[in-house]
Amino acid sequence: MTDNKPAWRDDILACYPYLLERLRGIDAVYQVCEAQDFAAISGKDRRQIPTDGAVYVLLDGFTPTDANARGAEQDIEIGFSVILTKQQVTPNPAADSVGQTLTAISKALQGFDPTDAQGRALATTPFKQAKALAIQYEYGFAFFPLRFTTTVAVVQD
């Protein structure tokens, strides 16, 4: 007997590997990296040079929304920042196809409604774009962030 419960029921981050997989399918994205990789390339403690054309995916927040069923079900908005790194001599994003890559990422993630191999829902709402962090320029690189959110529900057993 197959359990048909949504995958997010027992793991509110069940969508994360599918988000990474979706980003890996974008031709304009050179490499998909995660938070520990971003820590190594940014800030004053930088230990390595960023990869030109890579995106770094950061889980950036959990925001509870209104509770349902007298508090037995809690919807939670989960946010992910997707940061494109490009080597920039001057802050001229048009010179290095940054606009096309950011558009490709947006098209891939806006409305993304992931399911697992068994067809179980990984979120209660499709991904949508949200306000992102500011663009940063460090060490000859530009960090272009986009932000996407989705919702899951924690349901009392």
C-alpha positions in Angstrom: 0.0 0.0 0.0 1.4 3.4 -1.0 1.2 6.3 1.3 -0.5 9.1 -0.6 0.1 11.8 1.9 2.0 14.9 0.6 5.7 14.7 1.1 5.8 18.0 3.0 3.7 16.4 5.7 6.7 14.8 7.3 9.5 17.1 5.9 8.8 20.7 5.3 12.0 21.0 3.2 11.1 18.0 0.9 11.0 20.4 -2.1 14.7 21.5 -1.7 16.4 18.8 -3.8 13.8 19.3 -6.5 14.5 23.0 -6.5 18.2 22.3 -7.0 17.3 19.8 -9.8 15.1 22.4 -11.5 18.0 24.9 -11.5 20.4 22.4 -12.9 18.1 22.1 -15.9 18.7 25.7 -16.9 21.2 26.0 -19.8 22.3 29.5 -18.9 23.3 28.3 -15.3 26.9 27.0 -15.3 26.8 25.4 -11.8 24.3 25.0 -8.9 25.9 25.5 -5.4 24.6 25.6 -1.9 24.9 27.7 1.3 28.3 26.3 2.4 29.7 27.1 -1.0 28.4 30.6 -0.8 30.0 31.1 2.6 33.4 30.3 1.1 33.1 33.0 -1.7 31.6 35.9 0.1 32.3 38.4 2.8 35.5 39.4 4.5 36.3 35.7 5.3 36.2 34.7 1.7 38.3 31.5 1.1 37.9 31.1 -2.7 37.0 32.9 -5.8 33.3 32.7 -7.0 32.5 30.6 -10.1 31.4 32.8 -12.9 27.9 31.9 -14.0 27.1 29.8 -10.9 24.0 30.1 -8.8 24.1 29.7 -5.0 20.8 28.5 -3.4 20.3 29.7 0.2 17.4 28.7 2.5 16.6 32.2 3.9 13.6 32.0 6.0 10.5 30.4 7.5 7.4 32.7 8.0 4.3 31.3 9.7 1.0 32.5 8.2 -2.5 32.2 9.6 -3.2 29.0 11.5 -6.2 26.8 10.5 -8.3 24.2 12.2 -8.0 25.9 15.5 -4.3 25.9 15.4 -3.9 22.3 14.3 -2.6 23.3 10.9 0.0 25.9 10.4 1.0 27.2 7.0 4.6 28.2 6.7 6.1 30.3 3.9 9.6 29.1 3.0 12.0 31.4 1.2 15.0 30.6 -1.0 17.5 33.1 -2.4 19.0 32.1 -5.7 22.2 34.2 -6.2 23.8 34.4 -9.7 27.5 35.2 -9.6 29.1 37.0 -12.6 32.6 38.3 -13.0 32.1 42.0 -13.5 34.8 44.6 -14.3 32.2 47.3 -14.3 28.6 47.2 -13.0 27.1 46.7 -16.5 24.9 43.6 -16.3 23.8 44.0 -20.0 27.4 43.3 -21.1 27.4 39.7 -19.9 24.0 38.2 -20.6 23.0 38.6 -16.9 19.5 39.7 -17.9 18.9 36.5 -20.0 20.2 34.3 -17.2 18.1 36.0 -14.5 15.1 35.7 -16.8 15.7 32.0 -17.4 15.9 31.4 -13.6 12.7 33.4 -13.1 10.9 31.4 -15.8 12.0 28.1 -14.4 10.9 28.8 -10.8 7.9 31.1 -11.1 4.9 28.7 -10.8 7.1 25.7 -10.1 4.9 23.2 -8.3 7.2 20.3 -7.5 6.1 16.7 -6.9 8.2 13.7 -6.0 8.6 10.5 -8.1 5.4 9.1 -6.6 3.5 12.2 -7.6 3.2 13.5 -4.0 3.0 17.2 -3.5 6.2 18.8 -2.1 4.5 22.2 -1.3 1.0 23.5 -0.8 1.5 26.4 -3.3 3.7 26.8 -6.4 6.9 28.9 -6.1 6.5 32.6 -6.6 9.0 35.4 -6.9 9.4 37.7 -3.9 11.5 40.8 -3.0 15.2 39.9 -3.2 18.3 41.1 -1.4 20.3 44.0 -2.9 22.9 43.3 -5.6 26.4 43.2 -4.2 29.7 43.8 -5.9 32.8 42.2 -4.3 36.3 41.3 -5.5 35.5 41.9 -9.2 32.3 39.8 -9.0 28.6 40.8 -8.9 26.1 38.8 -6.9 22.6 39.1 -8.4 20.0 37.7 -6.0 16.5 36.5 -6.8 14.1 35.2 -4.2 11.4 32.7 -4.4 8.9 31.4 -1.8 6.6 28.5 -1.5 4.2 27.3 1.3 4.0 24.1 3.3 1.7 23.1 6.1 2.6 21.5 9.5 -0.5 19.5 10.5 -1.0 18.1 13.9 -1.4 14.3 13.9 
